[in-house]
Amino acid sequence: MDKYHHSQRLLDELEVVLRQHCHWQLTPPDPQALASTEPFAIDTLDCHQWLQWIFIPKFGQLIALRLPLPERFEISPYVEEAMKEQAGVEAILAITHQLDLLFKQH
């Protein structure tokens, strides 16, 4: 499986897990919240909102358009800290760790 397909599969799994643990919202956040320039939109969004409204769509667009994927990234430390008290964090981290590992490889 190439990196594009593998990434899309993990994004799909991440969406399922967010939905299963009631972290998926039907109404998008305010446009100003989505326009944050801070890493992870930490000043305007909760972690699950950032995953749903910024990370998954933007990463999905790279995949759909076959644009260059990031060389390296790591989101699990942020997810672990930001969601440490929330339901389903272990299941969410299982997927983000796989994404992190996929993008540590060359």
ZAFIBA-315480 format. One record per residue (C-alpha): residue number from 1; z, x, y; residue in one letter. Coordinates in steps of 0.1 Angstrom, whole numbers, plus 5000, padded with zeros to 4 digits. Layout:
N
num  pz  px  py  residu
NUM  Z  X  Y  A .
...
***
This chain:
106
num  pz  px  py  residu
1  5000  5000  5000  M .
2  4990  5015  5034  D .
3  5015  5017  5063  K .
4  5000  4987  5080  Y .
5  5004  4964  5050  H .
6  5038  4978  5042  H .
7  5050  4973  5078  S .
8  5037  4937  5079  Q .
9  5055  4929  5047  R .
10  5087  4943  5061  L .
11  5083  4923  5093  L .
12  5077  4891  5073  D .
13  5109  4899  5053  E .
14  5128  4905  5085  L .
15  5118  4871  5098  E .
16  5128  4854  5066  V .
17  5163  4870  5067  V .
18  5168  4862  5103  L .
19  5160  4826  5096  R .
20  5182  4825  5065  Q .
21  5212  4837  5085  H .
22  5206  4813  5115  C .
23  5195  4841  5139  H .
24  5160  4826  5145  W .
25  5156  4806  5177  Q .
26  5131  4779  5184  L .
27  5132  4783  5222  T .
28  5122  4816  5237  P .
29  5146  4833  5261  P .
30  5139  4832  5299  D .
31  5108  4853  5308  P .
32  5129  4876  5329  Q .
33  5150  4884  5299  A .
34  5119  4893  5279  L .
35  5107  4915  5308  A .
36  5137  4939  5305  S .
37  5129  4976  5308  T .
38  5161  4987  5291  E .
39  5159  5000  5255  P .
40  5162  4970  5231  F .
41  5164  4948  5262  A .
42  5201  4954  5258  I .
43  5209  4941  5292  D .
44  5193  4907  5287  T .
45  5189  4899  5249  L .
46  5211  4899  5219  D .
47  5199  4921  5190  C .
48  5185  4892  5170  H .
49  5166  4879  5201  Q .
50  5151  4914  5206  W .
51  5140  4915  5170  L .
52  5125  4880  5172  Q .
53  5109  4880  5206  W .
54  5100  4916  5212  I .
55  5101  4939  5182  F .
56  5084  4916  5156  I .
57  5056  4903  5179  P .
58  5048  4937  5195  K .
59  5048  4955  5162  F .
60  5029  4927  5145  G .
61  5002  4930  5172  Q .
62  4998  4967  5165  L .
63  4994  4959  5129  I .
64  4970  4930  5134  A .
65  4948  4950  5158  L .
66  4951  4982  5136  R .
67  4963  5001  5167  L .
68  4981  5034  5162  P .
69  5016  5028  5148  L .
70  5046  5047  5162  P .
71  5050  5082  5149  E .
72  5088  5079  5145  R .
73  5114  5054  5153  F .
74  5148  5043  5142  E .
75  5163  5009  5150  I .
76  5190  5005  5123  S .
77  5217  5023  5143  P .
78  5213  4998  5171  Y .
79  5211  4968  5147  V .
80  5242  4980  5128  E .
81  5263  4983  5160  E .
82  5250  4953  5178  A .
83  5253  4929  5149  M .
84  5283  4944  5131  K .
85  5303  4911  5133  E .
86  5274  4888  5126  Q .
87  5264  4870  5094  A .
88  5236  4886  5074  G .
89  5239  4920  5090  V .
90  5237  4937  5056  E .
91  5204  4919  5046  A .
92  5189  4926  5081  I .
93  5199  4963  5078  L .
94  5184  4966  5043  A .
95  5150  4958  5059  I .
96  5154  4978  5091  T .
97  5164  5008  5070  H .
98  5132  5005  5051  Q .
99  5112  5004  5084  L .
100  5131  5034  5096  D .
101  5123  5053  5065  L .
102  5086  5043  5066  L .
103  5083  5058  5100  F .
104  5102  5090  5093  K .
105  5076  5100  5068  Q .
106  5044  5118  5078  H .
***
